[in-house]
Amino acid sequence: MKDFDQLMSVWQGQPKPDQLSVDDVLKQVKKGMNSMSRKLLWSIVSMSVSFILLLGVMLFFVFRSWTTYMGILIILITMILYILMMIRDYRLIHKRDATITPSDYLQSLKEYQKNRAEVYGWMLYIYVVLISIGMVLYFSEVFENASNAFKITAYSIIGIWLLFCTIYLRKRFVSNEQEKLNLMIDRLIRLQNQFD
């Protein structure tokens, strides 16, 4: 019996798991989602401004070759597709409120994370290929009178930049965003388990 009492005192002396405050967790999740939505909104705005500027170049500058117009058109179509994807993601983030149904919100957050990782994984490669094709077609006329050394240097710099963005920056962006989403999901799961 003495061993049982000693075991009970050790058991009761164990530190209690941290109890999460519902308000704190919901505030942190809401703050994280607001941060993500703000970044998406700025991305939409900046991509839209770039689209308008490039459309102005296409409409107000006169080019001799149809390939130049085709290159600009490919870039514009690619930008529209990317803007539409960002708008869809922005709407998904604002679709639900974490305070109404936390379990549904948690499930939608998990779906959003999975969808975003999958879509942005393959979509970015398509985006880079289309932008590259559009730029090659556009620069074929722009660099027409340039020396071969300048063309090689310019195309090399553009290619290196696209590869850098595709390989390095994309990986950092996706992992950073996944980390933030994982943190929010983990907090919501801990909060949900606290009440189960």
Secondary structure, DSSP 8 states (H G I E B T S, - for coil): -HHHHHHHHHHHHS-------HHHHHHHHHHHHHHHHHHHHHHHHHHHHHHHHHHHHHHHS--S-HHHHHHHHHHHHHHHHHHHHHHHHHHHHHH--TTT-HHHHHHHHHHHHHHHHHHHHHHHHHHHHHHHHHHHHHHHHHTTTS-HHHHHHHHHHHHHHHHHIIIIIHHHHHHHHHHHHHHHHHHHHHHHHHH-
